[in-house]
Amino acid sequence: MKQELVKLIDLSRCTACRGCQIACKQWNELPASKTHNSGSYQNPPDLQWNTWTLIRFQEHVDSKGTLKWLFRKDGCMHCTDAACAKVCPTEALYHTQFGSVSLHVDKCIGCKECIVACPFGVPKYDETTNKIYKCDLCYTRLNGNQPPACVQSCPTGTLQIGAKDAMLKKAYSRAKELGGDANVYGDKFVDGTHVIYVLPEKAEVYENLPADPKVPLSIVVWKDVLKPAGLLVAGGVVAGAFLHYITKGPKTPDEETTSEGGKQI
């Protein structure tokens, strides 16, 4: 059994060099897409089927009227209670021994259920292949005792990876050191994520980052309540039929009768 790992993203150290974004593209051999200038340094404008790591650029005016640049590395959060894996009908999305959520691309049928389910809007669909794609935390590298490509490329120590307890301890220590509105994001919802942030500002300040992400209620009801109950009922029907068979024998068709006087043949 491999050790459960957590990737720590300390945004107070991020300089938006985008080294992680490029390293992700290179390691996973992801093609580029043609984009257009939208008035922001952020490029592309959002995560895509071929962009699993994205540095988001945001201008923010704090309570003192000071203009700040906020940079955030966006990508899969690798949830413990992963809605994407819950709804996947083919088990293409699955948890690895490291706690991350990986993808068997060959099993994906392009149903897009995971796109609707994910509270972070991470899985992206490619209509050419009819598949979804997302970060797998460089699963092959982890298996080889190597850090993810994004972590290895980071020049400022913004990105780190290690044992879950150690990373959580480091995150809270750093948030306390920063003071002010600095906080730790990612360990308090969806049973915890395997990517956590140290945020210099409150979570609600950051664009495209839900302050209180939750697995959609419809998925919880269906996967955790209705589906198990349905399977239990179906199992009861099968068990009842089998019990009847072994106690009463097979059921035979009613004996046919002649049309004359109702006499049995």
N, C-alpha and C positions, 0 to 999 in steps of 0.2 A: 504494500500500500504506500503510494507516494504521499509526500507532505502537502497539505492544503496551503496554497499560495495566495498571496494578495499583492496586487500592484498598487503602489502608492503614488499619487500625483500631487505634488506640492506646488500649487499654482503661484505661490509667492516667489518661486524661483524661476518661473517660466519667462523666457525672453522672446517667445514666438519665432524661434529660428526655423521651425518646421523640419528640423532634422528627423524627428520621429515620423512625420508624415511621409517624407521621402524614403526613409528606411523601410517602412511598412510596404510601400509600393515595390521597392526593389526586392525585398526578401520574398514577398508573395507573388512576384512577377505580375503585378496588376497593371493593365494598360491605362494610359491617360485618356481623358475626354476633353473635347474642345469646349471651352467656356468663354464667357463674355465678361467684360469689366462691369461690375455692378456698383462701383464707388467704394469698394472695401478691399483691404488687403487679403481678406479671407477668400481662399480659392481652393477647391470649388465652393459653391455656396452652401452645400450641405453634404452629409455622408452619401455615398453612392455605392452601387454594387461593386464598383472597382476602386472605391476610396473608403477604407475601413478605419483610418485614423485621420482626423481633421482638427487643425488648430483654428479655433473660433476667435475672431477679433471683435471686441465690443468697446465702445466708448461709454464711460459712466461718470456721472457727476455725483460725488458723495455728499453727505449731509452738510459739509463745510463749504460746498460750492467748488470743490477742487475737481478738475477733469482728470480722469484716469483711463488708461488703457487696461482692459481686462482680457487676458488670454486664457483660453481653456482648451485642453486636449480632449476631444470628444471621441467616443467609440463605445464598443460593447462594455457593459458594466459587469457581465458574468454573474448574474444573480443566483443566489442559492435557491430561492423559490422562483425559478425562471419560467415566466409565462409562455415564452416562445417554445420551450421544451414541453410544457404541459399540453399545448394545443397541437403540436406536430403529430399528424396521424401516422406517419411512417417512421418515427423515431430518428429522423435525419438529424435533428438537434438533440444533443445529449450532454450530460455532465461527464467530465473527465475525472481522473483520479486526483487532479490538482484542484478541483472545485470549479474550474472554468467550464464554459459552455462551448462545445465544438460542434462541427457540422460535417455529416456525411453527405457531400454534395450529390453523389450518385443516387441517394435515397430520396432526395427532394423532388416533389412532384409539382412545385410551383403553386400550391394552393393559396399562399399568402396569408394564412391564418396567423403566423408568427408576427407579421407586420402589424396587424390589428392589435394583437395581444401585448406587444412590448410597450411598457410604460415610458421607455426612453426613445422610441422611434428609431431603433438601430437597424434591424434587418432590411436589406434593400433588394429589390427584384430586378432581374435582367430579362427582358422580354425575348432577347435573342436565344438564350439557353433555356428559358422558362424555369429558372432556378433563383433561389435567394442566396445572398452572400453576406458575411459579416466577419468581424475579427474572431479568431479562435485562440487568442493570447499566445500565438506562435507555438502551438501544441507540439510540433516536431522539435522545436528548439528546447522546450521544457523537458521533453523526453531525453534529450541529449545533454541535460544539465547545463543548458545555456539560457541566458535571459532572453526575453522577447526582443526583437530587432529594435523596437522603439526605445526600450530601456537602455540597450547597449549604445544607441546613437546619441542619447541625451548628454549634452556637454555641461549642464548646470546642476545636475542632481535632482532635477524636477521629478524624474521618473526613477522609481526603485521597485524591486520585487523581492519578496522573502516570505518567511513563515507568517501565517496570519496573525498570531499573537504579537509577534515582534513588530510587524508593520502597524498594527493598531496602536501599540504603545508609542511608537515613533510619531504617528500622526497626531495623537492627542498632546504629546509633548511639544510638537512643533506649533500647534494651534495655540497652546498656552503661552509659548514663547512670543508669538506674533501679537497676541492680545487683541483688543478692540473687538471687531465683529468676526474675527477668524474662527472657523469651526471645522469640524470633521464631517464629511458627507459620504454616506454609503453603507454604514454599518448598522443603521437603525430601521431599515425597511426591507421588504421582500426577503426576510430572513438574513439580511446582510448581502453585500455584493463582494466580489473578489477584485474589484477596482474601487479604491476609495480616494477621495479628494481631501486635501487641506485647502479650504477656501478662505482667502483673505477677507471676502465680503460675505454677507448673508446669502444663502442659497437662492432666495427669490430675486436677487439682483441679476443673476446670470441668465442670459437668454438660452432657450431650449434646454433648460435644466429644471425638471419638475421639483418643486420644493418638498412634495410629499408623494412620491411615486407609489402606485399600488397596482397589483394585478387586477384587471377588470373583474367586477363582481360576477358578470355572466360566466366568466371562465372558472372562477372559484366554485360557483354553484354547479356548473356542468361537470367539471372534472373531479371535484372533491366530494360532491353530494349525489347528483342525479346519476352520473355514469356508474359509480360503485353500487348504488342502490339498484340500478337496472341490471347490472351483472349479477347481483345477489338474487334478484327475482328470477332471472333467466336460469341461474344455477339451481334454484329451488324447483323450477319446472322440470329441468332435466333429471334432478334427483328423484322427484315424484314419479316421473315416467319410468325410470329405472326400477324403483321400488315396486311399482305395479307389475312390471314385467317379471321380476323374480318371484313375486308372491302369487300372482294370478295367471302368469303365462302370457303369451302373445295374444292380442285381441284378434279374433277372426271375423270375417264378414258374416252378417246374418244369413242363415240358410235360406236358400231360395224356395219358394212355394209355387205350386202349379196354379194355373188360372182356374182350374176346375175344382171347386169345393175347398180351395185352400189347402189341399193335400201336399205334404212335403215330398219333395223328390228324394 
